[in-house]
Amino acid sequence: MHRIYLDHNATSPLRPQARAAMLQALEAPRNASSVHAEGRAAKAMLEDARAAIAQSVGTAPRNVTFTSGATEAANLALTPHLRAGADTRPFEILLVGAGEHPAVLSGHRFAPEQVETVALTPEGDLSLPALEAALQRHAGRRILLALQAANNETGAIQPVRAAAERVRDAGGRLICDATQALGRIEADFVATAADMLFFSSHKLGGPAGAGALVFASDDLHIDAPLIRGGGQEFGRRAGTENVAAITGFAAALAIAQATQDAEAARLAALRDRLEAMILEFAPDTLFFSRTATRLPNTSAFAFPGLNAQTMLMALDLAGVAVSSGSACSSGKVRESHVLVAMGAAEKTALRVSMGWTTAPEDIDEFGKVLESVVSQIKSRRSGG
């Protein structure tokens, strides 16, 4: 069976450029901490990747810390013990957008009483008035805001730059989860005005197991690293670097950014085409964040009265891979905290997310399969 893969927000298939870079890195022993020729070669590959990723977001190579992925980067960065310039006071309050990924919502090394959620608008973006009210409530305290660049479930692009300006005026800092945005829209330090960015390789078509936490400048320091050992990654994250995965990461990011504008236009056209097809056979479909500024590759929708888990299973059996929001929930379809925060009538949705492998024929075929599945489920429910 020819399968149609439409779950790029969960993970994107490995790009040929990333595979080639990884195979080259795997041809010889690659411990970047060794002083012999093989070690120096590994170190050179590592630092080339670091420089490329730093340049892509507009910072210095020393400000890039490689991790195993975005979840580890969030764990590392979300700490009261973040030093900013000469101010060594710990951060007292962590504000998080209500639609953040579970990797951020937990607050990590902040105590539960230090974490406060900021509301979303009905369209799924952060409410700036709610943020301003929170900043006012905590006036005089050191505040860190965690806000994603784009929501992983609905694709809604968040007002990161506007939020950063407000937080900075209050003396705080902003960390941005750019996992879904990097390589799809502008998500560097100029576009976001963030103090820190983090992201994962496998969302770009690189390998799983590589990610990065990146500072805007070298006045930011994490005094309490999570993983301690040999002092790799400038003492921020110990452990032998995964040179092959990191090299593949840099290669995937390079091609994603080189084709970003063209891909954005192509995928937005496919997304709009799909949504028009769906409305033809199911005019009561609820689309989420459709009137907001969205990622070009993402569409989230629900069919009133139809169970999302049933839909996912039926589509999978028909050869289509989509999801029901975040892929980091132990493979279960649960009530979406994002839709709840938006005040949506439906609490679960199907998420279609396209990427570099998606062809027009995939969308046309998916539209037909989806229409058939919806018809069959409705027929069974009505006893027809």
C-alpha positions in Angstrom: 0.0 0.0 0.0 1.2 3.5 -0.9 1.1 5.5 2.3 0.6 9.2 2.5 2.6 10.8 5.3 1.1 14.1 6.6 2.6 14.4 10.1 5.7 16.5 9.5 5.1 18.5 12.8 5.7 15.2 14.6 8.8 14.4 12.6 9.9 15.0 9.1 11.5 12.2 6.9 15.3 12.4 6.7 16.5 14.6 3.9 19.0 13.2 1.5 21.5 16.0 2.3 21.3 15.1 6.0 21.8 11.4 5.3 24.8 12.1 3.2 26.4 14.3 5.9 25.7 11.7 8.5 27.3 8.9 6.5 30.4 10.9 6.0 30.6 11.6 9.7 30.1 7.9 10.5 33.1 6.7 8.4 35.7 7.2 11.1 35.8 7.4 14.9 34.2 10.7 16.0 34.9 11.9 19.5 35.4 15.6 19.3 37.1 15.7 22.7 40.1 13.5 21.5 43.3 15.3 20.7 44.5 12.9 17.9 43.8 13.4 14.2 40.5 11.6 14.3 39.4 13.7 17.2 40.4 16.9 15.6 38.5 15.9 12.5 35.4 15.3 14.6 35.9 18.6 16.3 36.1 20.4 13.0 32.8 18.8 11.8 31.2 19.7 15.1 32.4 23.4 15.0 31.4 23.7 11.3 27.9 22.7 12.3 27.9 25.0 15.3 28.9 27.9 13.1 26.3 27.1 10.5 23.5 27.0 13.1 24.7 30.1 14.8 24.7 32.0 11.5 21.2 30.8 10.6 19.7 32.4 13.7 22.0 35.4 14.0 24.3 34.8 16.9 27.9 33.7 17.7 29.0 30.0 17.5 29.9 30.0 21.2 26.2 30.7 22.1 25.1 27.4 20.6 24.7 24.4 22.9 23.9 21.1 21.3 21.5 18.8 23.1 19.6 15.6 22.4 16.6 17.6 21.2 14.2 20.4 22.1 12.9 18.7 25.3 16.3 18.5 26.8 17.0 22.1 25.7 13.8 23.3 27.5 14.8 21.3 30.6 18.2 23.0 30.6 17.0 26.5 30.0 13.9 26.7 32.2 15.7 27.3 35.5 15.6 30.2 38.0 19.4 30.0 37.9 19.8 31.8 34.6 22.4 34.6 34.9 21.8 37.6 32.7 24.7 40.0 32.5 25.8 41.4 35.8 22.4 40.6 37.4 22.9 37.3 39.3 19.5 37.3 41.1 17.5 34.2 40.3 14.4 34.4 38.2 11.3 34.4 40.4 8.4 33.9 38.0 8.0 31.7 34.9 5.2 32.8 32.6 4.2 30.2 30.0 1.7 30.5 27.1 -1.3 28.3 27.6 -0.7 26.6 24.3 3.0 25.6 24.9 4.3 22.2 24.2 4.2 19.8 27.3 8.0 20.1 27.4 7.6 23.7 28.5 4.3 23.6 30.4 5.8 21.6 33.3 8.1 24.5 34.2 11.0 22.1 34.8 13.2 23.6 37.5 10.8 26.3 38.6 8.6 25.3 41.5 4.9 24.9 40.7 4.0 28.1 42.7 6.5 30.1 40.5 4.8 29.1 37.2 1.8 31.0 35.8 0.0 30.4 32.6 -0.9 33.2 30.2 -4.2 32.9 28.3 -4.7 32.4 24.6 -7.1 34.3 22.3 -9.9 32.2 20.6 -7.7 32.1 17.5 -4.9 30.4 19.4 -2.3 33.1 19.8 -1.0 34.6 23.1 -3.3 37.3 24.6 -1.1 40.3 24.9 -3.5 42.0 27.3 -3.3 38.9 29.5 0.5 39.1 29.3 0.5 42.7 30.3 -1.7 42.0 33.3 0.6 39.2 34.4 3.6 41.5 34.1 1.9 44.1 36.1 0.9 41.6 38.9 4.5 40.6 39.2 6.1 44.1 38.9 9.5 44.3 40.5 10.1 40.5 40.3 12.5 38.8 37.8 10.3 37.2 35.1 11.1 34.7 32.4 8.5 34.2 29.6 8.4 30.9 27.6 6.6 31.4 24.3 6.7 29.2 21.2 7.2 30.8 17.8 4.3 28.7 16.3 1.9 26.3 17.9 2.6 22.6 17.1 -1.1 21.7 17.0 -2.9 24.5 15.2 0.1 26.2 13.5 -0.9 29.6 15.0 2.1 31.9 14.8 2.6 33.6 18.2 3.3 37.3 18.8 6.8 36.6 20.1 8.4 39.9 19.1 5.6 42.0 20.7 5.7 39.8 23.8 9.5 40.1 24.0 9.2 43.9 24.0 6.7 43.9 26.8 8.7 41.4 28.9 12.0 43.3 28.3 10.3 46.6 29.4 9.4 44.8 32.6 13.0 43.8 33.1 12.4 40.2 32.1 13.7 37.8 29.5 12.0 35.6 26.9 12.8 32.0 25.8 11.3 30.9 22.5 10.5 27.4 21.4 11.2 27.7 17.7 10.9 23.9 17.0 8.0 24.2 14.6 9.1 27.5 13.1 12.7 27.1 12.2 13.1 26.4 8.5 9.4 27.2 7.8 9.2 30.9 8.7 11.6 33.5 9.8 12.5 32.5 13.4 15.9 34.0 14.1 16.8 36.5 16.8 15.9 39.5 14.6 12.5 38.2 13.9 11.7 37.0 17.4 13.7 39.5 19.6 14.0 36.5 22.0 16.9 36.0 24.4 17.0 32.3 23.8 15.8 29.9 21.1 15.6 26.1 21.1 14.7 23.6 18.4 15.1 20.0 17.2 16.7 18.5 14.2 14.1 16.0 13.2 11.4 18.5 12.6 13.5 19.9 9.7 14.2 16.6 8.1 17.4 16.0 10.1 17.9 13.0 12.4 16.2 12.5 15.8 18.5 12.8 18.7 20.0 16.3 18.0 18.8 19.7 19.0 20.1 23.0 20.3 19.7 25.7 22.9 20.9 29.0 21.5 21.6 32.3 23.3 21.2 35.7 21.6 24.4 37.0 23.3 27.1 35.7 25.5 25.8 37.6 28.6 23.5 34.7 29.4 24.8 31.9 31.5 23.2 28.8 33.0 24.8 28.2 36.4 23.3 24.8 37.0 23.7 22.4 34.0 21.5 19.3 34.0 24.2 16.9 32.7 27.6 17.2 34.3 30.8 15.4 33.3 33.6 16.2 31.0 32.8 19.8 30.4 31.7 19.5 26.7 29.5 22.3 25.1 31.3 25.0 27.1 30.4 23.4 30.4 26.6 23.7 29.7 26.0 20.1 28.7 28.4 17.3 29.3 28.7 14.1 27.3 30.3 13.1 24.0 28.6 15.0 21.2 26.7 13.0 18.6 28.8 14.4 15.7 26.9 12.4 13.0 23.5 13.6 14.2 24.7 17.2 14.6 26.2 17.2 11.2 23.0 15.9 9.7 21.1 18.6 11.7 23.1 21.4 10.1 22.7 19.9 6.7 18.9 19.7 7.1 18.7 23.2 8.4 20.8 24.6 5.5 18.5 23.1 2.8 15.3 24.0 4.8 16.3 27.6 5.0 17.6 27.7 1.4 14.1 26.6 0.1 12.1 28.2 2.9 10.2 30.9 0.9 9.4 28.7 -2.0 8.3 25.8 0.2 6.1 28.2 2.3 4.2 29.3 -0.8 3.9 25.7 -2.1 2.7 24.2 1.1 0.3 27.1 1.9 -1.3 26.5 -1.5 -1.7 22.8 -0.7 -3.1 23.5 2.7 -5.7 25.9 1.3 -6.6 23.4 -1.4 -7.1 20.7 1.2 -9.3 22.9 3.3 -11.5 23.8 0.3 -11.9 20.1 -0.5 -12.9 19.3 3.0 -15.5 22.1 3.1 -17.1 20.7 -0.1 -18.0 17.4 1.5 -18.3 18.5 5.2 -19.3 22.2 5.3 -19.7 22.1 9.1 -16.0 21.3 9.6 -14.4 23.4 12.4 -11.0 24.7 11.4 -8.8 26.0 14.2 -6.7 29.2 14.0 -7.8 29.5 10.3 -8.2 33.3 10.5 -4.9 33.7 12.5 -1.5 33.9 10.9 -0.5 30.2 10.6 2.4 28.1 9.6 2.0 27.4 5.9 2.1 23.6 6.3 -0.4 23.1 9.1 -4.2 22.6 9.2 -6.1 21.5 12.4 -9.8 20.7 12.1 -12.6 18.7 13.6 -15.8 17.1 12.4 -18.5 17.8 15.0 -19.6 14.7 16.7 -16.9 12.4 15.2 -14.3 10.9 17.5 -10.7 11.9 16.7 -9.3 8.6 17.7 -11.7 6.7 15.5 -10.8 9.0 12.6 -7.1 8.5 13.2 -7.4 4.7 13.3 -9.6 4.6 10.1 -7.2 6.9 8.2 -4.2 4.9 9.3 -5.8 1.7 8.1 -6.5 3.5 4.8 -2.8 4.3 4.4 -2.7 7.9 5.7 -0.6 9.2 8.6 -1.9 12.3 10.4 -2.1 13.1 14.1 -4.3 14.6 16.7 -2.0 17.4 17.9 1.2 16.8 19.9 3.0 13.6 19.1 4.5 13.5 22.6 1.6 12.1 24.6 2.5 8.4 24.7 0.6 7.6 21.5 -2.8 8.4 23.0 -5.5 10.8 21.8 -6.3 13.1 24.7 -8.2 16.3 25.2 -6.1 19.1 23.6 -4.9 21.6 26.2 -4.5 24.0 23.3 -8.1 23.8 22.1 -9.3 24.0 25.7 -7.2 27.2 26.1 -8.8 28.6 23.0 -12.3 27.9 24.3 -13.0 25.7 21.3 -16.2 23.7 21.0 -14.4 20.5 20.1 -11.5 19.4 22.4 -9.8 17.1 20.0 -8.8 17.7 16.3 -7.1 16.1 13.4 -3.8 17.8 12.5 -2.5 17.6 9.0 1.1 18.9 8.7 2.9 18.8 5.4 6.6 19.0 4.5 9.3 18.5 1.9 8.0 15.1 0.8 4.4 16.2 0.3 3.2 16.3 -3.3 -0.1 17.6 -4.8 -1.2 14.1 -5.5 -0.9 13.2 -1.8 -3.3 16.0 -0.9 -5.8 15.0 -3.6 -5.7 11.4 -2.6 -6.0 12.3 1.1 -9.0 14.4 0.4 -10.7 11.4 -1.2 -9.8 9.0 1.6 -10.9 11.5 4.2 -14.3 12.0 2.5 -14.8 8.2 2.4 -13.8 7.7 6.0 -16.1 10.5 7.2 -19.0 9.1 5.2 -18.4 5.6 6.5 -18.3 6.7 10.2 -21.4 8.8 9.8 -23.2 5.9 8.1 -22.3 3.5 10.9 -23.4 6.0 13.6 -26.8 6.5 11.8 -27.2 2.7 11.4 -27.1 3.0 7.6 
